Amino acid sequence: LPGSIAGIVWSAGNFFSTCATVLLGEAIGYSSCQAAIMVSGLWGLLYYKEAVGSFGTLMWSLGACTCTGGIILLATLSG
């Protein structure tokens, strides 16, 4: 049962991600959906304590900055 619930939640998220991309356009919709990786990373870092020590936190921060830069570049595309 938990696996089925997780699959339903994932499918709903995927459906609404597709709807956001269709309604907002690819540049804004897709980049806002890609920001979800930042939320899951913060959950892992802050709640689940997955990155232990300053090196793990530094590496996650560098990845987050790279991801944010990509999201901004993708959002500014016109055309």
Beta strands, then each sheet from edge to edge (+ up, - down):
end
